[in-house]
Amino acid sequence: MENVWRVRLPDVVSDPLEVYVNGVAQQPSVDYERRGRELWFRHELAGEGSLGALRWASMFFGVAGTYRNNDSVDVVYEYQGKRLVATGLELVPPQGGGNQR
């Protein structure tokens, strides 16, 4: 897969797992592939990135909000008999560009 967006999994995550992007269930081999400790997505994921001083100030003073794309990848898994959720995992853009959170 070329130009893939990657998401690094926490060390305690093991199969089976459920993957969601913005609350929508993703299907293995259709929407993503698992490669070791990473999930590889075929479609672009957008992270909001850092806020500049002007955007931060405008939000602070209530002039404007922030409405950028900000995809959230969540993983549901089982650890020591408990069902857990890893939320807001780091988005790693393809080499050479893209938004990152």
BELDAFEN-V547995 format. One record per run of one state. SS is the DSSP state (H for helix, E for strand, L for the rest). FROM is the first residue (numbers start at 1). TO is the last residue. If there is no record, write none. Layout:
SS&FROM&TO  SS&FROM&TO
This chain:
L&1&4  E&5&8  L&9&16  E&17&21  L&22&23  E&24&26  L&27&27  E&28&28  L&29&31  E&32&35  L&36&37  E&38&41  L&42&52  H&53&60  L&61&72  E&73&79  L&80&81  E&82&86  L&87&90  E&91&92  L&93&101
